[in-house]
């Protein structure tokens, strides 16, 4: 399992892009029952400054003007929460929509 998230906002002509991603793959194991419906949710811990940051990222920020970039590296812990749902209809959008799209894909392949 890896996670990746990106949030881009523009306020007062200042473009801001926040990116979160896992630095290594993680493994989640559980005893899944045949026909069971499970909802996996990533639970992120509070961010804190990253230790041992390369000098490139420690440089003093330049004045914020178009085309400049500054970085703030942070780390946090995370875990996965696995909930057993009573049935497929318990899924909410977009998960239910993804399931329907997958069913259409499988039918198109003749499976």
Secondary structure, 3 states (H helix, E strand, C coil): CCCEEEEEEEECCEEEEEEEECCCCCCCCCCCCCCCEEEEEEEECCCEECCCCCHHHHCCCCCCCCCCCCCCCEECCEEEEEEEECCHHHCCCCHHHHHHHHHHHHHHHCC
